[in-house]
Amino acid sequence: MRTIRLTVRYALCMAVLVIVMHAPTSTTELLGQSLLAQQPPSTPATATQSQTAAPSVSASPEAKAIQSPSSELANTESQVRPSVIWVTAFDAKGNLLRTETGFFISADGRLATTERAVEGGANAVAKTADGGIYNISGILASSKELDVAVLQADVKPRKLLRFLELNKTGELSVGASVVVIGSALAGNDGSAREMTIAAQHGNDFELRGTTPASAAGSPVVDEAGAVVGVVTSAGEKTIARSSAALASLFSKVTSDTRPRWLASAEGSPTPKPTPKPRIVYAPAPAFPRGVSQGGVSGTGRFRLSFDPNGNVTNIQVIRSTGNPYFDQSAIKTFQQWKSAPGQGGSVTVPVTFQTR
């Protein structure tokens, strides 16, 4: 009996030992399978992140619509800009009258601006954005009613001059898009402006939007770069004269039309032969403070007229120095010159400005 009891007890101990040794292994496997069952598949998650992180990009129709007009405006501006000029007018005494925008309308140097720009002027110069400077020899045709003038600039032979074609039909409709391009020398005020026609009244049409004061005299062009008008009134209300009116004025200029300055014609009667005056006081013109770049120079010729008392009565620019500041300095200084009393007459004086 004792032997049987020991055998049974031994068998029970062995059974317990087997259960204890195998229980952790089974528990670990079940726990591992449970955790793996809770994990989502790794490959689909990676694909989903890749699709989210790198979406396809395409420009919307609205973005393209915004970019297109800007490109067209830049193309129109680059086409028209070389023909737009900065017109500076002086009176008979050499005082600066005003500066306005204008534009060339022929290869031989004819240009258009407002009549107001040169009213009372006896001399003027035109300057392009690329640094070209032209002396304006006079007015070919003008209309105070239309506030438009056609001037003649002295253009050197064989020089390629960019000019604008006139849209002579003047067929415009309310709501049509046009572009106003001022002089680049006016800074940001000369930037191209895309505008629309708000109203029409005969030879005039109103543009929707405001323009700076320097826009007076600027060309109004269509999408092809042809002139459909010229700005005659800028500001809160922008008014332009149609190109048809400008073409009508331009047609009055014939091959034998000679440019002239009305102020000079009114102030200077037909000259009579007189002895050359003896100059007794002739200070040299001062270099203008506003011009400080090294190497800047200019040479011009000026005709001075004296009265019997020896005072300067008129100064005519025979040839501009090419720089309005030089011209103005020379004219102001020549006003101080004196000749011997009792003679009168006129004398031509060359002058040169140059920095070292």
C-alpha positions as a Markdown table, in Angstrom:
| # | Residue | x | y | z |
|---|---|---|---|---|
| 1 | Met | 0.0 | 0.0 | 0.0 |
| 2 | Arg | 2.8 | 2.4 | 0.8 |
| 3 | Thr | 4.4 | 1.7 | -2.5 |
| 4 | Ile | 1.1 | 2.4 | -4.4 |
| 5 | Arg | 0.6 | 5.7 | -2.5 |
| 6 | Leu | 4.0 | 6.9 | -3.4 |
| 7 | Thr | 3.5 | 5.9 | -7.0 |
| 8 | Val | 0.2 | 7.9 | -7.2 |
| 9 | Arg | 1.8 | 11.0 | -5.5 |
| 10 | Tyr | 4.7 | 10.9 | -7.9 |
| 11 | Ala | 2.4 | 10.7 | -10.9 |
| 12 | Leu | 0.4 | 13.8 | -9.6 |
| 13 | Cys | 3.6 | 15.8 | -9.1 |
| 14 | Met | 4.8 | 15.0 | -12.6 |
| 15 | Ala | 1.4 | 16.1 | -14.0 |
| 16 | Val | 1.5 | 19.4 | -12.1 |
| 17 | Leu | 5.1 | 20.0 | -13.2 |
| 18 | Val | 4.2 | 19.5 | -16.9 |
| 19 | Ile | 1.3 | 22.0 | -16.6 |
| 20 | Val | 3.5 | 24.6 | -14.9 |
| 21 | Met | 6.3 | 24.2 | -17.5 |
| 22 | His | 3.9 | 24.6 | -20.5 |
| 23 | Ala | 1.5 | 27.3 | -19.2 |
| 24 | Pro | 3.7 | 30.3 | -19.9 |
| 25 | Thr | 4.4 | 29.2 | -23.4 |
| 26 | Ser | 0.7 | 29.0 | -24.2 |
| 27 | Thr | -0.1 | 32.3 | -22.5 |
| 28 | Thr | 2.6 | 34.1 | -24.5 |
| 29 | Glu | 1.5 | 32.7 | -27.8 |
| 30 | Leu | -2.1 | 33.7 | -27.2 |
| 31 | Leu | -1.1 | 37.2 | -26.0 |
| 32 | Gly | 1.1 | 37.6 | -29.1 |
| 33 | Gln | -1.7 | 36.5 | -31.4 |
| 34 | Ser | -4.1 | 38.8 | -29.8 |
| 35 | Leu | -1.8 | 41.8 | -30.2 |
| 36 | Leu | -1.0 | 41.0 | -33.8 |
| 37 | Ala | -4.7 | 40.7 | -34.5 |
| 38 | Gln | -5.2 | 44.3 | -33.3 |
| 39 | Gln | -2.5 | 45.8 | -35.5 |
| 40 | Pro | -3.6 | 47.0 | -39.0 |
| 41 | Pro | -1.6 | 45.8 | -42.0 |
| 42 | Ser | 1.6 | 47.8 | -42.5 |
| 43 | Thr | 1.7 | 48.0 | -46.3 |
| 44 | Pro | -1.7 | 49.7 | -47.0 |
| 45 | Ala | -0.9 | 52.4 | -44.3 |
| 46 | Thr | 2.3 | 53.3 | -46.1 |
| 47 | Ala | 0.5 | 53.6 | -49.5 |
| 48 | Thr | -2.2 | 55.7 | -48.0 |
| 49 | Gln | 0.4 | 58.1 | -46.5 |
| 50 | Ser | 2.2 | 58.3 | -49.8 |
| 51 | Gln | -1.0 | 59.3 | -51.6 |
| 52 | Thr | -1.8 | 61.9 | -49.0 |
| 53 | Ala | 1.7 | 63.5 | -48.9 |
| 54 | Ala | 2.1 | 63.9 | -52.6 |
| 55 | Pro | -1.3 | 65.0 | -54.2 |
| 56 | Ser | -1.4 | 65.9 | -57.8 |
| 57 | Val | -1.1 | 69.7 | -58.5 |
| 58 | Ser | -2.9 | 71.5 | -61.4 |
| 59 | Ala | -3.6 | 75.2 | -62.0 |
| 60 | Ser | -7.2 | 76.2 | -61.6 |
| 61 | Pro | -9.0 | 78.0 | -64.4 |
| 62 | Glu | -9.2 | 81.1 | -62.2 |
| 63 | Ala | -5.4 | 81.2 | -61.8 |
| 64 | Lys | -4.9 | 81.0 | -65.5 |
| 65 | Ala | -7.4 | 83.7 | -66.1 |
| 66 | Ile | -5.5 | 86.0 | -63.8 |
| 67 | Gln | -2.1 | 85.3 | -65.3 |
| 68 | Ser | -3.2 | 85.8 | -68.9 |
| 69 | Pro | -4.2 | 89.5 | -68.8 |
| 70 | Ser | -1.0 | 90.4 | -66.9 |
| 71 | Ser | 1.0 | 88.8 | -69.7 |
| 72 | Glu | -0.9 | 90.6 | -72.4 |
| 73 | Leu | -0.6 | 93.9 | -70.6 |
| 74 | Ala | 3.2 | 93.4 | -70.3 |
| 75 | Asn | 3.4 | 92.6 | -74.0 |
| 76 | Thr | 1.5 | 95.7 | -74.9 |
| 77 | Glu | 3.6 | 97.9 | -72.7 |
| 78 | Ser | 6.9 | 96.6 | -74.1 |
| 79 | Gln | 5.6 | 97.3 | -77.6 |
| 80 | Val | 4.4 | 100.8 | -76.9 |
| 81 | Arg | 6.9 | 102.1 | -74.3 |
| 82 | Pro | 9.8 | 103.0 | -76.6 |
| 83 | Ser | 7.5 | 105.5 | -78.4 |
| 84 | Val | 6.3 | 107.3 | -75.3 |
| 85 | Ile | 8.2 | 110.5 | -74.3 |
| 86 | Trp | 8.6 | 113.1 | -71.6 |
| 87 | Val | 8.0 | 116.6 | -73.0 |
| 88 | Thr | 9.5 | 119.6 | -71.1 |
| 89 | Ala | 8.5 | 123.1 | -72.2 |
| 90 | Phe | 10.2 | 126.4 | -71.5 |
| 91 | Asp | 9.0 | 130.0 | -71.9 |
| 92 | Ala | 10.9 | 132.8 | -73.8 |
| 93 | Lys | 13.0 | 133.6 | -70.8 |
| 94 | Gly | 14.0 | 130.0 | -70.2 |
| 95 | Asn | 11.8 | 129.3 | -67.3 |
| 96 | Leu | 10.3 | 125.8 | -66.9 |
| 97 | Leu | 6.7 | 125.9 | -67.8 |
| 98 | Arg | 5.5 | 122.3 | -67.4 |
| 99 | Thr | 6.3 | 118.7 | -68.2 |
| 100 | Glu | 3.8 | 116.3 | -69.7 |
| 101 | Thr | 3.7 | 113.0 | -71.5 |
| 102 | Gly | 3.6 | 112.6 | -75.3 |
| 103 | Phe | 4.3 | 110.0 | -78.0 |
| 104 | Phe | 5.9 | 109.8 | -81.5 |
| 105 | Ile | 3.5 | 109.3 | -84.4 |
| 106 | Ser | 5.9 | 109.3 | -87.3 |
| 107 | Ala | 9.4 | 108.2 | -88.2 |
| 108 | Asp | 10.5 | 111.7 | -88.9 |
| 109 | Gly | 10.0 | 112.9 | -85.4 |
| 110 | Arg | 6.4 | 114.2 | -85.3 |
| 111 | Leu | 4.8 | 113.7 | -81.9 |
| 112 | Ala | 1.5 | 114.2 | -80.2 |
| 113 | Thr | 0.7 | 115.7 | -76.8 |
| 114 | Thr | -1.8 | 118.1 | -75.3 |
| 115 | Glu | -2.0 | 121.7 | -76.5 |
| 116 | Arg | -1.8 | 122.8 | -72.9 |
| 117 | Ala | 1.6 | 121.2 | -72.5 |
| 118 | Val | 3.2 | 123.7 | -74.8 |
| 119 | Glu | 1.0 | 126.7 | -74.3 |
| 120 | Gly | 3.1 | 129.8 | -74.0 |
| 121 | Gly | 6.2 | 127.8 | -74.8 |
| 122 | Ala | 9.2 | 129.1 | -76.8 |
| 123 | Asn | 11.3 | 125.9 | -76.6 |
| 124 | Ala | 10.9 | 122.3 | -75.5 |
| 125 | Val | 12.8 | 119.0 | -75.4 |
| 126 | Ala | 11.6 | 115.4 | -75.6 |
| 127 | Lys | 13.2 | 112.6 | -73.7 |
| 128 | Thr | 12.7 | 108.8 | -74.2 |
| 129 | Ala | 13.0 | 106.1 | -71.5 |
| 130 | Asp | 16.3 | 104.8 | -73.0 |
| 131 | Gly | 18.0 | 108.2 | -72.5 |
| 132 | Gly | 17.4 | 109.7 | -76.0 |
| 133 | Ile | 16.9 | 113.5 | -75.9 |
| 134 | Tyr | 15.5 | 115.5 | -78.9 |
| 135 | Asn | 15.1 | 119.2 | -79.3 |
| 136 | Ile | 11.6 | 120.2 | -80.3 |
| 137 | Ser | 11.8 | 122.8 | -83.1 |
| 138 | Gly | 8.2 | 123.9 | -82.8 |
| 139 | Ile | 4.5 | 123.3 | -83.3 |
| 140 | Leu | 3.1 | 121.9 | -86.6 |
| 141 | Ala | -0.6 | 122.0 | -85.7 |
| 142 | Ser | -2.6 | 122.6 | -82.5 |
| 143 | Ser | -6.2 | 123.0 | -81.4 |
| 144 | Lys | -7.1 | 124.7 | -78.2 |
| 145 | Glu | -10.7 | 123.3 | -78.5 |
| 146 | Leu | -9.4 | 119.7 | -78.8 |
| 147 | Asp | -6.5 | 120.3 | -76.4 |
| 148 | Val | -4.2 | 118.4 | -78.8 |
| 149 | Ala | -0.9 | 119.5 | -80.5 |
| 150 | Val | 1.4 | 117.9 | -83.1 |
| 151 | Leu | 5.0 | 119.0 | -82.6 |
| 152 | Gln | 8.2 | 118.4 | -84.6 |
| 153 | Ala | 11.3 | 117.0 | -82.9 |
| 154 | Asp | 14.8 | 117.3 | -84.5 |
| 155 | Val | 15.7 | 113.7 | -85.3 |
| 156 | Lys | 19.1 | 112.8 | -86.5 |
| 157 | Pro | 19.3 | 111.2 | -90.0 |
| 158 | Arg | 19.4 | 107.4 | -90.1 |
| 159 | Lys | 18.3 | 107.1 | -86.6 |
| 160 | Leu | 15.7 | 104.4 | -86.0 |
| 161 | Leu | 12.8 | 106.0 | -84.2 |
| 162 | Arg | 10.0 | 104.0 | -82.7 |
| 163 | Phe | 6.5 | 105.5 | -83.3 |
| 164 | Leu | 2.9 | 104.5 | -82.9 |
| 165 | Glu | 0.2 | 103.9 | -85.5 |
| 166 | Leu | -3.1 | 105.8 | -85.2 |
| 167 | Asn | -6.3 | 103.8 | -85.2 |
| 168 | Lys | -8.0 | 106.4 | -87.5 |
| 169 | Thr | -11.4 | 104.7 | -87.5 |
| 170 | Gly | -11.9 | 105.5 | -83.8 |
| 171 | Glu | -14.4 | 102.7 | -83.5 |
| 172 | Leu | -14.8 | 102.3 | -79.8 |
| 173 | Ser | -17.6 | 100.9 | -77.7 |
| 174 | Val | -18.5 | 101.4 | -74.0 |
| 175 | Gly | -17.0 | 98.6 | -72.0 |
| 176 | Ala | -14.1 | 98.0 | -74.4 |
| 177 | Ser | -10.7 | 97.4 | -72.7 |
| 178 | Val | -7.9 | 99.8 | -73.5 |
| 179 | Val | -4.4 | 100.5 | -72.0 |
| 180 | Val | -3.0 | 103.9 | -70.9 |
| 181 | Ile | 0.8 | 104.0 | -70.9 |
| 182 | Gly | 2.6 | 106.9 | -69.4 |
| 183 | Ser | 6.3 | 107.9 | -69.6 |
| 184 | Ala | 8.7 | 105.6 | -67.8 |
| 185 | Leu | 10.5 | 108.8 | -66.6 |
| 186 | Ala | 7.4 | 109.5 | -64.4 |
| 187 | Gly | 8.3 | 106.5 | -62.2 |
| 188 | Asn | 5.4 | 104.4 | -61.0 |
| 189 | Asp | 2.9 | 107.0 | -62.3 |
| 190 | Gly | 4.0 | 106.0 | -65.8 |
| 191 | Ser | 3.1 | 102.3 | -65.4 |
| 192 | Ala | 0.7 | 100.8 | -67.9 |
| 193 | Arg | -2.9 | 100.8 | -66.7 |
| 194 | Glu | -5.6 | 98.5 | -68.1 |
| 195 | Met | -8.9 | 100.4 | -68.2 |
| 196 | Thr | -12.3 | 100.3 | -69.8 |
| 197 | Ile | -14.3 | 102.9 | -71.7 |
| 198 | Ala | -17.1 | 104.1 | -69.4 |
| 199 | Ala | -18.8 | 106.6 | -71.8 |
| 200 | Gln | -18.5 | 108.3 | -75.2 |
| 201 | His | -19.3 | 111.9 | -76.2 |
| 202 | Gly | -18.4 | 112.8 | -79.7 |
| 203 | Asn | -14.6 | 113.1 | -80.0 |
| 204 | Asp | -14.2 | 112.4 | -76.2 |
| 205 | Phe | -14.5 | 109.2 | -74.2 |
| 206 | Glu | -14.3 | 108.7 | -70.5 |
| 207 | Leu | -12.2 | 105.9 | -68.9 |
| 208 | Arg | -13.3 | 104.1 | -65.8 |
| 209 | Gly | -10.7 | 104.6 | -63.0 |
| 210 | Thr | -8.3 | 107.3 | -61.9 |
| 211 | Thr | -4.9 | 108.3 | -63.4 |
| 212 | Pro | -2.0 | 110.4 | -62.1 |
| 213 | Ala | -1.6 | 114.0 | -63.3 |
| 214 | Ser | 1.4 | 113.0 | -65.4 |
| 215 | Ala | -0.8 | 110.8 | -67.5 |
| 216 | Ala | -2.0 | 113.8 | -69.5 |
| 217 | Gly | -0.7 | 113.4 | -73.1 |
| 218 | Ser | -0.3 | 109.6 | -72.7 |
| 219 | Pro | -1.5 | 107.4 | -75.5 |
| 220 | Val | -4.5 | 105.2 | -75.1 |
| 221 | Val | -4.0 | 102.0 | -77.1 |
| 222 | Asp | -6.0 | 98.9 | -78.0 |
| 223 | Glu | -4.8 | 95.3 | -77.7 |
| 224 | Ala | -2.8 | 95.6 | -80.9 |
| 225 | Gly | -0.9 | 98.7 | -79.6 |
| 226 | Ala | -2.6 | 101.1 | -82.0 |
| 227 | Val | -3.5 | 104.5 | -80.6 |
| 228 | Val | -7.2 | 105.0 | -80.1 |
| 229 | Gly | -6.9 | 108.2 | -78.1 |
| 230 | Val | -4.8 | 110.6 | -76.1 |
| 231 | Val | -5.4 | 111.5 | -72.4 |
| 232 | Thr | -6.3 | 115.2 | -72.1 |
| 233 | Ser | -7.6 | 115.2 | -68.5 |
| 234 | Ala | -6.3 | 113.0 | -65.8 |
| 235 | Gly | -7.2 | 112.4 | -62.2 |
| 236 | Glu | -10.5 | 111.1 | -60.6 |
| 237 | Lys | -12.1 | 111.5 | -64.0 |
| 238 | Thr | -10.0 | 110.5 | -67.0 |
| 239 | Ile | -11.0 | 112.0 | -70.4 |
| 240 | Ala | -9.3 | 111.1 | -73.7 |
| 241 | Arg | -9.5 | 112.6 | -77.1 |
| 242 | Ser | -10.2 | 110.1 | -79.9 |
| 243 | Ser | -7.5 | 109.2 | -82.4 |
| 244 | Ala | -9.9 | 110.2 | -85.2 |
| 245 | Ala | -9.7 | 113.8 | -83.9 |
| 246 | Leu | -5.9 | 113.6 | -83.6 |
| 247 | Ala | -5.7 | 112.1 | -87.2 |
| 248 | Ser | -7.8 | 115.0 | -88.5 |
| 249 | Leu | -5.4 | 117.5 | -86.9 |
| 250 | Phe | -2.4 | 115.6 | -88.2 |
| 251 | Ser | -3.8 | 115.6 | -91.8 |
| 252 | Lys | -3.5 | 119.4 | -91.8 |
| 253 | Val | 0.3 | 119.1 | -91.6 |
| 254 | Thr | 1.7 | 119.2 | -95.2 |
| 255 | Ser | 5.2 | 118.8 | -96.5 |
| 256 | Asp | 5.7 | 122.5 | -96.5 |
| 257 | Thr | 4.4 | 123.1 | -93.0 |
| 258 | Arg | 7.2 | 124.6 | -90.9 |
| 259 | Pro | 7.3 | 124.2 | -87.1 |
| 260 | Arg | 7.1 | 127.4 | -85.1 |
| 261 | Trp | 6.7 | 128.5 | -81.5 |
| 262 | Leu | 3.8 | 130.9 | -81.1 |
| 263 | Ala | 5.4 | 132.6 | -78.1 |
| 264 | Ser | 8.6 | 133.4 | -80.0 |
| 265 | Ala | 6.6 | 134.7 | -83.0 |
| 266 | Glu | 4.5 | 137.0 | -80.8 |
| 267 | Gly | 7.5 | 138.2 | -78.8 |
| 268 | Ser | 10.0 | 138.6 | -81.5 |
| 269 | Pro | 9.1 | 140.7 | -84.6 |
| 270 | Thr | 10.9 | 140.2 | -87.9 |
| 271 | Pro | 14.6 | 140.7 | -87.1 |
| 272 | Lys | 16.4 | 143.6 | -88.8 |
| 273 | Pro | 20.1 | 143.7 | -89.6 |
| 274 | Thr | 21.9 | 145.2 | -86.6 |
| 275 | Pro | 25.6 | 145.4 | -85.6 |
| 276 | Lys | 26.8 | 142.7 | -83.3 |
| 277 | Pro | 26.5 | 143.8 | -79.7 |
| 278 | Arg | 29.6 | 144.3 | -77.6 |
| 279 | Ile | 29.2 | 142.1 | -74.5 |
| 280 | Val | 30.3 | 143.9 | -71.3 |
| 281 | Tyr | 29.1 | 141.4 | -68.7 |
| 282 | Ala | 29.1 | 137.6 | -69.4 |
| 283 | Pro | 29.1 | 135.3 | -66.3 |
| 284 | Ala | 29.6 | 131.6 | -67.1 |
| 285 | Pro | 26.6 | 129.2 | -66.5 |
| 286 | Ala | 26.9 | 127.2 | -63.3 |
| 287 | Phe | 26.8 | 123.4 | -63.3 |
| 288 | Pro | 23.3 | 122.5 | -62.0 |
| 289 | Arg | 23.2 | 120.8 | -58.6 |
| 290 | Gly | 20.6 | 118.3 | -59.7 |
| 291 | Val | 23.0 | 116.6 | -62.1 |
| 292 | Ser | 25.7 | 114.8 | -60.2 |
| 293 | Gln | 26.6 | 111.7 | -62.3 |
| 294 | Gly | 30.2 | 111.6 | -63.4 |
| 295 | Gly | 30.9 | 111.9 | -67.1 |
| 296 | Val | 27.6 | 113.7 | -67.9 |
| 297 | Ser | 28.1 | 116.4 | -70.5 |
| 298 | Gly | 26.2 | 118.5 | -73.0 |
| 299 | Thr | 26.9 | 121.2 | -75.6 |
| 300 | Gly | 24.3 | 123.7 | -77.0 |
| 301 | Arg | 24.0 | 127.0 | -78.8 |
| 302 | Phe | 21.8 | 129.9 | -77.7 |
| 303 | Arg | 20.9 | 133.2 | -79.4 |
| 304 | Leu | 20.7 | 136.2 | -77.1 |
| 305 | Ser | 18.8 | 139.4 | -78.1 |
| 306 | Phe | 19.6 | 142.7 | -76.4 |
| 307 | Asp | 17.6 | 146.0 | -76.2 |
| 308 | Pro | 19.3 | 149.4 | -76.6 |
| 309 | Asn | 19.9 | 149.6 | -72.9 |
| 310 | Gly | 22.0 | 146.4 | -73.0 |
| 311 | Asn | 19.5 | 144.1 | -71.4 |
| 312 | Val | 18.7 | 140.6 | -72.6 |
| 313 | Thr | 15.1 | 140.6 | -74.0 |
| 314 | Asn | 14.9 | 137.1 | -75.5 |
| 315 | Ile | 16.9 | 133.8 | -75.5 |
| 316 | Gln | 16.4 | 131.3 | -78.2 |
| 317 | Val | 17.7 | 127.7 | -78.0 |
| 318 | Ile | 19.4 | 127.1 | -81.4 |
| 319 | Arg | 20.6 | 123.7 | -80.3 |
| 320 | Ser | 19.7 | 122.0 | -77.0 |
| 321 | Thr | 22.4 | 120.6 | -74.8 |
| 322 | Gly | 20.4 | 117.5 | -74.6 |
| 323 | Asn | 19.7 | 117.9 | -70.9 |
| 324 | Pro | 16.8 | 120.2 | -69.6 |
| 325 | Tyr | 18.8 | 121.0 | -66.5 |
| 326 | Phe | 21.7 | 122.2 | -68.5 |
| 327 | Asp | 19.4 | 124.3 | -70.8 |
| 328 | Gln | 17.6 | 125.9 | -67.8 |
| 329 | Ser | 20.9 | 126.7 | -66.1 |
| 330 | Ala | 22.3 | 128.3 | -69.3 |
| 331 | Ile | 19.2 | 130.3 | -70.0 |
| 332 | Lys | 19.0 | 131.7 | -66.4 |
| 333 | Thr | 22.6 | 132.8 | -66.5 |
| 334 | Phe | 22.3 | 134.4 | -70.0 |
| 335 | Gln | 19.5 | 136.5 | -68.6 |
| 336 | Gln | 22.1 | 138.4 | -66.6 |
| 337 | Trp | 24.3 | 139.2 | -69.5 |
| 338 | Lys | 24.8 | 142.8 | -70.5 |
| 339 | Ser | 25.9 | 144.5 | -73.7 |
| 340 | Ala | 27.1 | 148.1 | -74.3 |
| 341 | Pro | 24.2 | 150.5 | -74.3 |
| 342 | Gly | 22.9 | 152.0 | -77.5 |
| 343 | Gln | 23.4 | 149.0 | -79.8 |
| 344 | Gly | 20.9 | 146.3 | -79.2 |
| 345 | Gly | 21.1 | 143.3 | -81.6 |
| 346 | Ser | 21.7 | 139.6 | -81.0 |
| 347 | Val | 24.6 | 137.2 | -80.6 |
| 348 | Thr | 24.9 | 133.4 | -80.7 |
| 349 | Val | 26.7 | 131.8 | -77.7 |
| 350 | Pro | 27.9 | 128.2 | -77.5 |
| 351 | Val | 28.0 | 126.6 | -74.1 |
| 352 | Thr | 29.3 | 123.2 | -72.9 |
| 353 | Phe | 28.6 | 121.4 | -69.6 |
| 354 | Gln | 30.9 | 118.6 | -68.5 |
| 355 | Thr | 31.8 | 116.8 | -65.3 |
| 356 | Arg | 35.2 | 115.3 | -64.5 |
